[in-house]
Amino acid sequence: MRVEKTCSTCNQTLSVTMFHKRTYASGKVAWQTKCKSCSTTVRRQYYKPNEKTRQQLKISNEFYEELMKNEQCNICGDTLTKKCIDHDHMTKKIRGVLCNHCNTALGLFKDNISVMKDAIQYLEQAKQLA
């Protein structure tokens, strides 16, 4: 027997496996009113990117909107498809908006300028050998 439910957002009748379960304080278990697909869409619209960083750094909506106007990475200049708020982990001071690759690279180098300079020197030497 296949149990179906109609999504309150897209009005499609789907198998209940396409809905998230919800457990009430009373112990009663039911299905959410939105299907998993619609729930995901709503969550992505409601929770803005960088929400965790915004809360940790206490960034106002106005300042966040100003930061997100930037369309190019502050390091490589590529067009930003995923915008990452770059900040100093010690001082919590925001440095700019980077692409995911540049932001990850800084994190992997632990913001250590000396190590980054050594990496540049290594790449320059390796290029000369090639």
C-alpha positions as CSV (number, residue, x, y, z in Angstrom):
1,M,0.0,0.0,0.0
2,R,1.5,3.3,-1.1
3,V,0.6,6.3,1.2
4,E,0.5,9.7,-0.5
5,K,0.3,13.3,0.6
6,T,-0.2,16.6,-1.2
7,C,2.5,19.3,-0.8
8,S,1.1,22.6,0.4
9,T,3.6,24.5,-1.8
10,C,3.7,22.8,-5.2
11,N,0.4,21.0,-4.8
12,Q,1.8,17.7,-6.2
13,T,0.6,14.5,-4.7
14,L,3.7,12.4,-3.8
15,S,4.6,9.4,-1.8
16,V,5.1,10.2,1.9
17,T,8.8,9.3,1.5
18,M,9.1,12.6,-0.3
19,F,8.2,14.5,2.9
20,H,10.2,14.9,6.1
21,K,8.9,13.4,9.3
22,R,8.0,15.7,12.2
23,T,7.9,14.5,15.8
24,Y,5.8,16.6,18.2
25,A,6.5,17.1,21.9
26,S,3.5,14.8,22.6
27,G,5.4,12.0,20.8
28,K,3.0,12.0,17.8
29,V,4.8,11.6,14.4
30,A,3.5,13.2,11.3
31,W,4.7,14.4,7.9
32,Q,5.7,17.9,7.1
33,T,3.3,19.9,4.9
34,K,6.0,20.8,2.3
35,C,7.7,18.1,0.2
36,K,11.5,17.7,0.6
37,S,12.1,19.6,-2.6
38,C,10.0,22.6,-1.6
39,S,11.4,22.6,1.9
40,T,15.0,22.8,0.5
41,T,14.0,25.7,-1.8
42,V,12.4,27.6,1.1
43,R,15.4,27.0,3.3
44,R,17.8,28.3,0.7
45,Q,15.8,31.4,0.2
46,Y,15.4,32.1,4.0
47,Y,18.9,31.3,5.2
48,K,21.3,33.5,3.4
49,P,24.7,32.3,2.4
50,N,27.4,32.9,5.0
51,E,24.7,33.0,7.8
52,K,27.0,31.3,10.3
53,T,29.8,33.8,9.5
54,R,27.4,36.7,9.7
55,Q,26.3,35.7,13.1
56,Q,29.8,35.1,14.5
57,L,31.1,38.4,13.2
58,K,27.9,40.3,14.0
59,I,27.5,41.7,10.5
60,S,24.4,43.8,9.9
61,N,22.1,43.2,7.0
62,E,23.2,46.5,5.5
63,F,26.9,45.8,5.7
64,Y,26.3,42.2,4.4
65,E,24.4,43.6,1.4
66,E,27.2,46.0,0.7
67,L,29.8,43.2,0.8
68,M,27.7,41.0,-1.5
69,K,27.7,43.8,-4.2
70,N,31.2,42.7,-5.0
71,E,31.2,40.5,-8.2
72,Q,34.9,39.6,-8.3
73,C,37.2,37.9,-6.0
74,N,39.6,40.3,-4.2
75,I,42.5,38.0,-4.8
76,C,42.2,36.2,-8.2
77,G,39.7,38.6,-9.9
78,D,37.4,35.7,-11.0
79,T,33.7,36.2,-11.1
80,L,32.2,35.1,-7.8
81,T,29.8,32.2,-8.1
82,K,30.1,31.3,-4.4
83,K,30.9,34.4,-2.3
84,C,32.9,33.8,0.9
85,I,33.4,36.5,3.6
86,D,37.1,36.5,4.3
87,H,38.0,37.6,7.9
88,D,40.9,37.5,10.3
89,H,40.1,34.7,12.7
90,M,42.0,36.4,15.5
91,T,40.7,39.9,15.3
92,K,37.4,39.0,13.6
93,K,38.0,41.9,11.2
94,I,36.5,41.4,7.8
95,R,39.0,41.7,4.9
96,G,36.8,41.3,1.9
97,V,34.9,38.8,-0.3
98,L,36.7,36.0,-2.0
99,C,35.9,33.0,-4.2
100,N,35.7,29.6,-2.5
101,H,39.1,28.6,-3.9
102,C,41.0,31.6,-2.6
103,N,39.2,31.6,0.7
104,T,40.1,27.9,1.1
105,A,43.7,28.5,0.1
106,L,44.1,31.2,2.8
107,G,42.6,28.9,5.4
108,L,44.9,26.0,4.4
109,F,47.9,28.3,4.7
110,K,46.5,29.4,8.1
111,D,46.9,33.1,7.0
112,N,50.7,32.6,7.5
113,I,52.4,35.1,5.2
114,S,55.8,33.5,5.6
115,V,54.5,30.1,4.5
116,M,52.6,31.7,1.6
117,K,55.9,33.5,0.5
118,D,57.7,30.1,0.7
119,A,54.9,28.6,-1.5
120,I,55.4,31.3,-4.1
121,Q,59.2,30.8,-4.1
122,Y,58.6,27.1,-4.5
123,L,56.3,27.6,-7.5
124,E,58.8,30.1,-9.1
125,Q,61.7,27.6,-8.7
126,A,59.6,24.7,-10.0
127,K,58.6,26.8,-13.1
128,Q,62.3,27.5,-13.9
129,L,63.0,23.8,-13.8
130,A,60.2,23.0,-16.2
